């Protein structure tokens, strides 16, 4: 009944604390190995050419918190390949400060850490929280409500312990910025709609010539308007659960993780109805 928890915002982030608190309240054992500072946008980057340092920074002997000077993937590798959390049955990564949707998941080290868990043989779950303004920025800059995403974390973790995910599969969960109004959707990854050319340089305190890739603009990077995507679900005020498979050449495992995700969606909806009755 042990969870290995990490994130990419650092071990002191509010989202990590919300995930840990929700799982402890659900009666789960949580071993936290998280970066010692923000590591957003590192995808599945790992450290190979220098030592990785890990220090105990909080928690107790049953539910310790460790800080790692490496990437989120390093945190998972250290946790599972050393004696820190080798008994963990599920990797939970999050709760991320900001949604991780569609093409953006390929940059996300929240998602990348969950993938690492799946590739090392245990369930991988990534959970992210959209900001209260319900925007689709690459980097959010406003506040978060952790209540819904905390519920999502706890339900996904408990289900993964009761009914393990198929081998080499991941569930990417995103909670909308406000209290869900239309239930939980099982979705596919959406797409950004970038175009080539036209990216302007920016004048910053560092000088001229810095490309910010729409991160600091007031407008959101464009997305394709498609039904059934994670972007569409959050636009409708729904929790988005997206099954993803890394089981190359095994389509039956993707079908199995889709079925698992459907069950998870039903459980989350039941819990949210009780919580908000």
C-alpha positions as CSV (number, residue, x, y, z in Angstrom):
1,X,0.0,0.0,0.0
2,X,2.9,2.3,-0.6
3,X,2.9,5.3,-3.0
4,X,6.1,6.9,-4.4
5,X,5.2,10.6,-4.8
6,X,7.2,13.2,-6.8
7,X,6.5,16.4,-8.8
8,X,8.4,18.9,-10.9
9,X,7.6,22.1,-8.9
10,X,9.8,21.1,-5.9
11,X,9.2,19.3,-2.6
12,X,8.0,22.5,-1.0
13,X,5.2,23.2,-3.5
14,X,1.5,23.5,-2.4
15,X,0.5,20.9,-5.1
16,X,2.8,18.3,-3.7
17,X,1.5,18.9,-0.2
18,X,-2.1,18.6,-1.4
19,X,-1.4,15.3,-3.1
20,X,0.4,13.9,-0.1
21,X,-2.3,15.1,2.4
22,X,-5.1,13.6,0.2
23,X,-3.4,10.2,0.0
24,X,-2.5,10.1,3.7
25,X,-6.1,10.9,4.5
26,X,-7.1,8.0,2.3
27,X,-4.9,5.7,4.5
28,X,-2.1,5.2,2.1
29,X,1.6,5.2,2.9
30,X,3.4,7.9,0.9
31,X,7.2,8.1,0.4
32,X,8.0,11.4,-1.2
33,X,11.2,11.9,-3.4
34,X,10.9,15.3,-5.1
35,X,13.2,17.8,-6.6
36,X,14.9,20.4,-4.4
37,X,13.5,23.2,-6.6
38,X,11.4,23.7,-9.8
39,X,12.2,21.4,-12.7
40,X,9.4,22.2,-15.1
41,X,9.8,21.4,-18.8
42,X,12.4,18.7,-18.3
43,X,10.3,15.9,-19.9
44,X,12.1,12.6,-19.3
45,X,15.5,14.2,-18.7
46,X,17.8,12.0,-16.5
47,X,21.2,12.5,-14.9
48,X,23.9,10.1,-16.0
49,X,27.3,12.0,-15.8
50,X,27.3,13.2,-12.2
51,X,26.1,11.9,-8.8
52,X,22.5,12.6,-7.6
53,X,22.1,13.8,-4.0
54,X,19.1,12.9,-1.9
55,X,18.5,14.3,1.6
56,X,15.7,13.7,4.2
57,X,13.9,17.0,4.6
58,X,10.7,16.2,6.4
59,X,7.9,13.7,7.1
60,X,8.3,10.8,9.5
61,X,9.8,7.3,9.4
62,X,6.6,5.9,7.8
63,X,5.9,8.7,5.3
64,X,9.3,10.5,4.8
65,X,10.0,13.4,2.4
66,X,13.3,13.4,0.5
67,X,14.7,16.3,-1.6
68,X,16.7,15.3,-4.7
69,X,19.0,17.6,-6.7
70,X,18.2,15.8,-9.9
71,X,15.2,15.8,-12.3
72,X,11.8,14.3,-11.5
73,X,12.9,11.2,-13.5
74,X,15.9,10.9,-11.3
75,X,13.6,11.0,-8.2
76,X,11.7,8.0,-9.5
77,X,14.9,6.1,-10.4
78,X,16.4,6.8,-7.0
79,X,13.3,5.9,-5.2
80,X,12.6,2.6,-7.0
81,X,16.2,1.4,-7.7
82,X,17.6,2.1,-4.2
83,X,16.1,1.1,-0.8
84,X,14.2,4.4,-0.4
85,X,10.9,3.3,-1.9
86,X,11.6,0.0,-3.7
87,X,8.4,-1.5,-2.2
88,X,6.2,1.2,-3.9
89,X,3.4,-0.2,-6.1
90,X,2.3,3.1,-7.7
91,X,4.1,6.3,-8.8
92,X,2.1,9.5,-8.4
93,X,3.5,12.7,-10.0
94,X,2.0,16.0,-9.1
95,X,-0.1,17.8,-8.3
96,X,1.4,20.1,-10.9
97,X,0.8,23.9,-10.8
98,X,-0.9,24.2,-14.1
99,X,-2.6,21.8,-16.6
100,X,-0.5,19.4,-18.6
101,X,-2.6,18.8,-21.7
102,X,-2.2,17.5,-25.3
103,X,1.1,18.1,-26.9
104,X,2.4,19.9,-23.8
105,X,2.7,16.5,-22.0
106,X,5.8,15.8,-24.2
107,X,7.5,18.7,-22.4
108,X,6.1,18.0,-18.9
109,X,8.4,16.4,-16.3
110,X,5.3,15.8,-14.2
111,X,4.2,13.4,-16.9
112,X,7.8,12.2,-17.6
113,X,8.2,11.0,-14.0
114,X,4.9,9.0,-14.2
115,X,6.2,7.4,-17.5
116,X,9.4,6.5,-15.7
117,X,7.4,4.6,-13.1
118,X,5.5,2.7,-15.8
119,X,8.8,1.8,-17.6
120,X,10.2,0.5,-14.4
121,X,7.3,-1.8,-13.9
122,X,4.7,-0.1,-11.7
123,X,1.6,2.1,-12.2
124,X,2.3,5.7,-13.4
125,X,-0.2,8.5,-12.6
126,X,0.3,12.1,-13.4
127,X,-2.0,14.7,-12.0
128,X,-2.2,18.4,-12.8
129,X,-4.4,21.4,-11.7
130,X,-5.5,24.1,-14.1
131,X,-5.4,27.6,-12.6
132,X,-8.6,29.3,-11.4
133,X,-8.8,31.5,-14.5
134,X,-9.3,28.4,-16.6
135,X,-6.7,29.5,-19.2
136,X,-4.5,27.2,-21.3
137,X,-1.2,28.9,-20.9
138,X,2.1,27.0,-21.1
139,X,3.0,28.4,-17.7
140,X,0.2,29.5,-15.3
141,X,0.6,32.5,-13.1
142,X,-2.6,32.5,-11.0
143,X,-3.9,30.6,-8.0
144,X,-5.1,27.0,-7.7
145,X,-7.9,25.2,-5.9
146,X,-6.5,21.8,-4.9
147,X,-9.7,20.2,-3.6
148,X,-10.8,18.5,-6.8
149,X,-7.3,17.4,-7.8
150,X,-6.7,16.1,-4.3
151,X,-9.8,13.9,-4.7
152,X,-8.5,12.7,-8.1
153,X,-5.1,11.8,-6.7
154,X,-6.5,9.8,-3.9
155,X,-9.0,7.9,-6.0
156,X,-6.5,7.1,-8.8
157,X,-3.9,5.9,-6.3
158,X,-6.4,3.7,-4.4
159,X,-7.7,2.1,-7.6
160,X,-4.2,1.5,-8.9
161,X,-3.3,-0.3,-5.7
162,X,-6.6,-2.4,-5.9
163,X,-6.4,-3.0,-9.6
164,X,-3.0,-2.4,-11.1
165,X,-2.7,-0.6,-14.4
166,X,-1.6,-2.7,-17.4
167,X,2.1,-2.9,-18.0
168,X,3.8,0.2,-19.4
169,X,0.7,2.4,-19.3
170,X,0.1,5.8,-17.8
171,X,-2.9,7.9,-16.8
172,X,-2.6,11.6,-17.3
173,X,-5.2,13.5,-15.1
174,X,-6.1,17.1,-15.3
175,X,-8.5,19.0,-13.0
176,X,-10.4,22.1,-14.2
177,X,-9.7,25.4,-12.6
178,X,-13.1,25.6,-10.9
179,X,-15.3,22.9,-9.3
180,X,-16.2,20.4,-12.0
181,X,-19.7,20.9,-13.4
182,X,-20.1,18.0,-15.8
183,X,-18.3,15.0,-14.4
184,X,-15.2,13.2,-15.5
185,X,-14.2,12.5,-19.1
186,X,-12.0,9.8,-20.5
187,X,-10.1,11.7,-23.3
188,X,-7.3,11.6,-25.8
189,X,-4.4,14.1,-25.9
190,X,-5.3,17.3,-27.8
191,X,-3.0,19.3,-30.1
192,X,-1.6,22.7,-30.1
193,X,-1.9,24.7,-33.4
194,X,1.5,26.3,-33.7
195,X,2.7,27.7,-37.0
196,X,6.1,28.1,-38.4
197,X,7.6,31.6,-38.7
198,X,6.4,34.8,-37.1
199,X,7.8,34.3,-33.6
200,X,9.0,37.7,-32.4
201,X,12.0,38.5,-30.2
202,X,11.4,40.0,-26.8
203,X,13.1,42.8,-25.0
204,X,13.7,41.7,-21.4
205,X,15.9,42.7,-18.5
206,X,18.5,40.4,-20.0
207,X,18.5,42.4,-23.3
208,X,17.2,41.9,-26.8
209,X,16.8,38.7,-28.7
210,X,15.0,36.4,-26.2
211,X,12.3,34.1,-27.6
212,X,9.7,33.4,-25.0
213,X,7.6,30.9,-27.0
214,X,4.3,32.4,-25.9
215,X,5.0,31.7,-22.3
216,X,4.7,35.3,-21.1
217,X,2.0,36.5,-23.5
218,X,-1.5,37.4,-22.2
219,X,-3.0,35.2,-25.0
220,X,-2.9,31.4,-24.8
221,X,-1.0,29.4,-27.4
222,X,-3.6,28.2,-30.0
223,X,-5.1,24.7,-29.9
224,X,-7.0,22.6,-32.3
225,X,-10.8,22.7,-31.5
226,X,-11.6,19.0,-31.4
227,X,-14.2,16.9,-29.5
228,X,-13.0,14.2,-27.1
229,X,-9.7,15.8,-26.2
230,X,-8.3,16.8,-22.8
231,X,-8.5,20.5,-23.8
232,X,-12.2,20.1,-24.7
233,X,-12.9,18.4,-21.3
234,X,-11.4,21.2,-19.2
235,X,-13.1,23.8,-21.4
236,X,-16.4,22.1,-20.4
237,X,-15.5,22.2,-16.7
238,X,-14.8,18.4,-16.6
239,X,-11.9,16.4,-15.1
240,X,-9.9,14.9,-17.9
241,X,-8.4,11.4,-17.6
242,X,-6.2,10.4,-20.5
243,X,-4.8,6.9,-20.9
244,X,-1.5,6.6,-22.6
245,X,0.4,3.4,-23.6
246,X,4.1,2.8,-23.9
247,X,3.5,-0.9,-24.6
248,X,4.9,-0.8,-28.1
249,X,3.0,-3.2,-30.4
250,X,0.5,-4.3,-27.7
251,X,-2.8,-2.6,-28.7
252,X,-4.7,-4.8,-26.2
253,X,-2.9,-3.1,-23.3
254,X,-4.2,0.2,-24.5
255,X,-7.7,-1.2,-24.6
256,X,-7.2,-2.4,-21.0
257,X,-5.9,0.9,-19.7
258,X,-8.9,2.6,-21.4
259,X,-11.2,0.3,-19.5
260,X,-9.3,1.0,-16.2
261,X,-9.7,4.7,-16.8
262,X,-13.4,4.4,-17.4
263,X,-13.7,2.7,-14.0
264,X,-11.6,5.5,-12.4
265,X,-13.8,8.2,-14.0
266,X,-16.9,6.6,-12.4
267,X,-15.2,6.4,-9.0
268,X,-14.1,10.0,-9.1
269,X,-17.6,11.2,-10.1
270,X,-19.1,9.3,-7.2
271,X,-16.7,10.8,-4.7
272,X,-17.1,14.3,-6.1
273,X,-20.9,14.1,-5.9
274,X,-20.6,13.1,-2.2
275,X,-18.0,15.8,-1.5
276,X,-20.1,18.5,-3.1
277,X,-23.6,17.4,-2.0
